[in-house]
């Protein structure tokens, strides 16, 4: 049984409790907004692997899953042809692939349409492609993106055009050995 609040002292306690709870809720939202923001885009493929992107496939088969498997094999073959590698069987090419990047896809009941990226493992593929691309690398270079907002300098990553371009950059294929911190929190600097 709920009794109504009859005394002014009990009403004051209830009002104080309500104000304290509302303040705590507001503070938790502010803290969550400080920590829970978008912290950037992860690098696409920052290793020294060989990536071939923008391969379009359109395959029909008995089922959507079968069409997808055939399309991935076709994309691997097309990517290998773009690298101008020697003639290899589909299973040999599949043994050189370390990842399939799905850029865009549509899966139907018997059809698979996609734009894919194929990442070849450099160690395994170099014996077929040669080693002319290998070079000595520099000492590690620390890369710290500094954002200035309202006079405050912060070291963390936000989604912006520079960060999107850097995420797509193949740092592993550069002669400069970039080291990019992947922290999620804001750190005041300078």
C-alpha positions in Angstrom: 0.0 0.0 0.0 1.4 3.4 -1.0 0.8 6.2 1.4 0.7 9.8 0.2 3.4 12.2 1.4 1.8 14.0 4.3 4.6 15.9 6.0 6.6 18.8 4.5 9.8 17.2 5.7 9.2 14.0 3.7 8.3 16.1 0.7 11.6 18.0 0.9 13.5 14.7 1.2 11.7 13.4 -1.9 12.4 16.6 -3.8 16.1 16.6 -2.9 16.4 12.9 -3.9 14.7 13.7 -7.3 17.1 16.6 -7.9 20.1 14.4 -7.0 19.0 11.6 -9.3 18.3 14.0 -12.2 21.8 15.6 -11.7 23.5 12.2 -11.7 21.6 11.2 -14.9 22.7 14.5 -16.6 26.3 13.9 -15.6 26.3 10.4 -16.9 25.1 11.6 -20.3 27.9 14.2 -20.3 30.5 11.7 -19.4 29.2 9.2 -22.0 29.3 11.9 -24.7 32.9 12.7 -23.8 34.0 9.0 -24.1 31.5 7.5 -26.5 32.1 9.7 -29.6 33.4 8.5 -32.9 37.1 7.9 -32.6 38.2 7.5 -36.2 38.4 4.9 -38.9 40.5 1.8 -38.5 43.2 1.3 -41.2 42.1 -0.8 -44.1 45.2 -2.9 -44.5 48.2 -1.4 -42.8 50.5 -4.4 -43.4 52.9 -4.9 -46.2 50.4 -7.2 -48.0 49.4 -6.5 -51.6 45.8 -5.2 -51.9 43.9 -5.1 -55.2 40.6 -3.2 -54.8 37.6 -2.4 -56.9 37.0 -5.8 -58.5 33.4 -6.1 -59.7 31.7 -9.5 -59.9 28.2 -10.6 -60.9 27.6 -14.4 -60.6 24.5 -16.5 -60.9 24.3 -20.0 -59.3 21.9 -22.5 -57.8 21.9 -20.6 -54.4 23.1 -17.3 -53.1 25.9 -19.0 -51.1 27.1 -20.9 -54.1 27.1 -17.7 -56.2 29.1 -15.9 -53.5 31.7 -18.6 -53.4 32.1 -18.6 -57.2 32.2 -14.8 -57.2 35.0 -14.8 -54.6 37.0 -17.2 -56.7 36.4 -15.1 -59.8 37.5 -11.9 -57.9 40.7 -13.7 -56.8 41.5 -14.7 -60.3 40.8 -11.1 -61.6 43.0 -9.6 -58.9 45.8 -12.0 -59.7 45.5 -11.0 -63.4 45.7 -7.3 -62.5 49.0 -8.0 -60.7 50.2 -9.6 -63.9 51.2 -12.7 -62.1 52.0 -16.0 -63.8 49.3 -18.5 -64.7 48.2 -20.4 -61.6 45.3 -22.6 -60.7 42.4 -21.3 -58.6 43.5 -23.3 -55.6 47.1 -21.9 -55.8 45.7 -18.3 -56.1 43.4 -19.0 -53.1 46.5 -20.1 -51.1 48.1 -16.7 -51.7 45.0 -14.7 -50.5 45.1 -13.5 -46.9 41.8 -11.6 -46.9 38.7 -10.6 -49.0 37.5 -7.1 -48.4 33.8 -6.5 -49.2 33.5 -3.0 -50.5 29.8 -3.4 -51.6 27.6 -6.4 -52.0 24.1 -7.5 -52.9 23.1 -11.1 -52.3 20.0 -12.6 -53.9 18.5 -16.0 -53.8 20.6 -17.1 -56.8 22.8 -14.2 -57.6 25.7 -12.3 -56.0 26.7 -8.8 -57.2 29.7 -7.2 -55.4 32.7 -5.0 -55.5 35.5 -6.7 -53.7 39.1 -6.1 -52.7 41.6 -9.0 -52.5 44.6 -8.9 -50.2 47.5 -11.2 -51.1 50.1 -12.2 -48.5 53.3 -10.6 -49.7 55.5 -13.5 -48.3 53.7 -16.1 -50.3 53.0 -14.1 -53.4 56.6 -12.6 -53.8 58.0 -15.9 -55.2 55.6 -15.5 -58.1 55.7 -11.7 -58.5 59.4 -11.2 -57.8 61.0 -9.1 -55.2 61.6 -5.8 -57.1 59.3 -4.0 -54.7 61.3 -4.7 -51.6 63.4 -1.9 -50.1 65.0 -1.1 -46.8 62.7 0.9 -44.5 63.4 3.9 -42.3 63.5 3.9 -38.5 60.0 4.0 -37.0 58.3 7.4 -37.3 55.7 8.3 -34.7 52.6 9.9 -36.3 50.4 11.9 -33.9 47.4 13.7 -35.3 46.8 16.9 -33.2 43.4 18.5 -33.4 43.0 22.1 -32.2 39.4 23.0 -31.1 38.5 26.1 -29.2 42.1 26.7 -28.3 42.6 23.2 -26.9 45.1 20.9 -28.5 44.0 17.2 -28.3 45.7 14.1 -29.6 43.0 11.7 -30.7 41.4 10.7 -34.0 38.1 12.1 -35.2 36.3 11.2 -38.4 37.4 13.8 -41.0 38.7 13.7 -44.6 42.4 13.4 -43.4 41.7 10.5 -41.2 39.6 8.7 -43.9 42.5 9.2 -46.4 45.1 7.9 -43.9 43.0 4.8 -43.1 43.0 3.9 -46.8 46.7 4.6 -47.2 48.9 1.5 -47.5 51.5 2.4 -44.9 53.0 -1.1 -45.0 54.1 -0.5 -48.6 55.9 2.7 -47.8 59.6 3.0 -47.2 58.8 5.0 -44.1 57.8 2.8 -41.1 54.9 4.8 -39.6 53.7 4.1 -36.1 50.2 5.4 -35.4 48.8 5.1 -31.9 45.3 3.7 -31.8 44.2 5.1 -28.4 40.5 5.8 -27.9 40.7 8.5 -25.2 41.4 12.2 -25.5 44.8 13.3 -24.1 45.6 16.9 -23.6 49.0 17.8 -25.1 51.4 20.6 -25.6 
